[in-house]
């Protein structure tokens, strides 16, 4: 009897120790976010760039030369994005107070319209609690936060260079450490799977951003490049990210041109995400890469709280990396299965 009590007591103690360790780790992650965010972005970029380095190397270009070519490409792309989006972001930030007033006026007109049909709504009370203009403020803070992190561009680029150099020796190091043991195979499988996921996800996110930009240009919505970039970023977050990215341009279309343009914007976003996100991307990725909507939502909240706007963008890639790591080991595969999409 006493043995059972002690066993139960030790189990509870172990559980409390584990919970305390998790709390300490999370607190450490949040406290060191200024260092970790550039590091995570460097990993993110290097994972995407590594296949290009390998491709150039297979064409006979030395590894160092391949990395130089890729880094020049990244710098060129970064300068292009900054020059294209910098003015748009500044203009949008300056016009934000006016946009919020116009959105709230549109919401008031909508509730007045409903009241004309006998529905009794207190529009001002609803707007006070659920401010439609808050979506614009959130968008501005997210884009500004990402722009602030990119100010550490030199540090991120240096880390990317070192990571790409390390990646070329990664396989040989794993073989030296594990030989032909299962652990080495699991690490190699994990590395390849994460690399494949990130490359395909980046490609589909880029395509989604391009199509969204073209759609908004056709509709005449202000700042189409800015919204296309936001769509590209938040396409890394399945389902929820598409909704977040579609809200600002849809609201802007409403106050610029009216309800018809707003509906066309929302419908266009829906069509793009169904075609790319629900048809093309799952076929390219295959089985085992889905994450349940609940996990997506919780990861968005958690990583956003820990790392801010960049954490929101990287929330699902980080969670997906953890899921792939769990699925690489038989002892932890059950946790990975719990995170899967319900079929």
C-alpha positions, 0 to 999 in steps of 0.5 A: 500500500505504502509502495503505491503511495510513494509511486504515485507521489514520485510520478506527481513530483516528476510531472511537476518538475517537467512542468517547471522545466517547460515554464523555465524554457518558455520564459528563457525563450521569451527573455532571449527573443532579441537573440533568438529571432534573428537566429530563427530567421537565419535558419529559416532562410538557410533551409530554403537556400540550401537546395539552391546551393546544392543545385549550383554545386552539382553544376560544377560551381564550388560550394563557396562560390554557390553560397556567394551567388545565393547570398547575392541573390538574397541581398538583391531580393531584400533590397528589392522588397525593402524599396518596393514596400518601404514607401507603401508601409509608410503611406499606409501607417500615415493613413491608418487613422483615416482608414479606421474612421472610414471602416467604423463609419461603414460598420455604423452604416451597415447596422443602420441598414439592418435596423431599417429592416426591424433588427435592433442593433446597437451599432456603436456598442458593438463597434466599441467592443469589436472594433473593425479598425483594429484589424488595420492596426494589427496589420500595421504592427505586424508589418512594422515588427517584421521590418524592425527585425530585418534591420538586423540584416547583416547579422542574419546574413552572416549566420546564413553563410555559416549555416550553409557552410555547415550544411555541406558537412552535415551528412558526413558529421552525422555518419561519423557520430552515428555510423550506420545506427538508426539514430543517424538515419532518423536525423538524416530523415528529419533534415530532409523532411524539414527541408522539403516541407520548407521549400514546397511551402515557400513556393506555394506561399510565393505563388499565393502572394503573387496571385493575391497581388495581381487580384488586388491590382485588377480591383484597384485596391491601394498597396497591392504589393504590401498585401501580397507580401503579407499574404506570402508571409501568412500563407505559412500559417494554414487556414487561419493565416489566409483569413488574417491576410485577406481581412485588411485588403477586403476592408480597404476595398470596402471603404474605397469602392464599396461592398461589391469590390470587397466581396470580389476581394474576399472571393478572390482570396478564397479561390486562390487559397482553395486552389493552391492551399487545398488542392495543389499544396497537399498533392505536392507535400503528400500525407503526414504534413497536415496539422490540425486547425486547433494546433495551428491556432494554439501555435499562432497564439503561443509563438506570437506571444513568445516572439511577437510578429515574427513568431506568428509568421514562423509559428507553423513552420516551428510547430511543423518542425517539432511534429516532423522531429516527433514522427522521426522516432517511434517512441514519440510518433503518437504525439505527432499523430495527435497533431495530425489533421482530422480525416 
